[in-house]
Amino acid sequence: MVSVFKEMKSHITKEMEKINYFGISEEEILNNDKIKVYLVENKTDIYNEIARAMAEKVKENNREGIPTSFILPVGPKGQYKRFAQICNREKISLKDLITINMDEYLDDSGDLISEDSPLSFRGFMRKNLFELLNDNLKIKSENIFFPDPDNLSQIGKVISEIGGADICFGGVGINGHIAFNEPDDKVTPDEFKQLKTRVLDISRDTILINSIKYGGNIKLIPKRCITIGMAEIFMSKELRFYMQHDWQSAILRKAIFMEPTPLFPVTFLKEHKNSSITITEGVLKRYVY
């Protein structure tokens, strides 16, 4: 079995080396036949697009008298205050909204970091969405879910009971991770797609990129996390992923043109029947020297 994984990794590595991803043009990106790519000017447009998409889906389902369910990231981040403002202004009730956050950091003991930590995704969502909603519109506390290391099966059960989330929103890491599904060279593509909520180590690449907004203080970033799995993400009726950083230029090109591999998880997005990637102009640009 070990030789099979080595052979798979060697094959993918050779394939990656064959292609000059920075050489793939803007036209090839926008006109590709593998996954829908939408272009906006900047990250503010991305935040506005996500907020409006969330609001419109809730309004649509409220009219039909059915609940709405979202899988949500903390990255991108700017959409949540906008979403709360839209809901308060347009009086959109979120009483039937189910939110499932993708992931959370763990401390060295394997417990959830304190919600009061500036790094906590639970704390971020509370401050930037849940507490900002008018009382008569608020999401019910029993409909708010985060992965729990003491109850790994909870998220899977919730998602199965609702028949998959209406929309999974997300960003993409520098190593191609989605949620905290980090690259894995010990599983086959089919096995990777079946992974569920679990605890795992955060890669060195992710720790480095996540430390940038904290002055490069690598020691501040936790080394462990809990994340929902690819299986739970792919149960969603729609996947909407976003890239807003210039450093995601090569990542975008690999996401589209690299064959699906656990070594670069975002490559699996194009296997979902209803998925898209929205990008900024900086991400579309080729950085060729």
C-alpha angles and dihedrals in degrees: 000000000000090000090052092056092045090051091048092049092047091050094050092045091053090048091051091051092051094062125066096214093186087056093063107107130232090246092055090052097050095041099042119132097214105074136357113262121193123194126214130171103245147344093278088062089052092052091048092047094052093045092050093045090053093048095048093049092051091048091049094051093042089057089052092046095240130123123256125223130195134182104213137198133206092224116079089045111168096079099074100070088045091051091050091050092050092049093048093046096044094036094237110174115225095185090113096042119114115201123195116185117212103226152338139207121257128210125236090275093056095252126126111273115249114284087228092062114108086231096055116115089199090056092046093053092047093052098038102039122359097052094042096063122097111256094247092053102042126131110252112253090232089059095057115093135183126175110269122204088208093054109033094166096055098087093047091051093049093049092046092050093054092043094244129319118288091233134005111205120193154150131228130241127226091257092047097263120154117203098344093311095136124196112284126196095181100070136059121244091258092050091048092054089054096054114122136193109322147148117254146158118271113237123246090243092056093046090052097049093043090052094060095085088050094057094269092296096158093177090063094064115086117241097216134053145169120234140176112248136245090255092060093044092051092052087071117109090226136018119207115181129178139205119193106156124089089226088067093070095101091037090059092051093049091047090058105034106028117089113252110278138161086230089072109022099192088069088077093065092085090060091067114093094227112032137129142178121217115200140182125237090256091058092048092054120102114233100205122158 
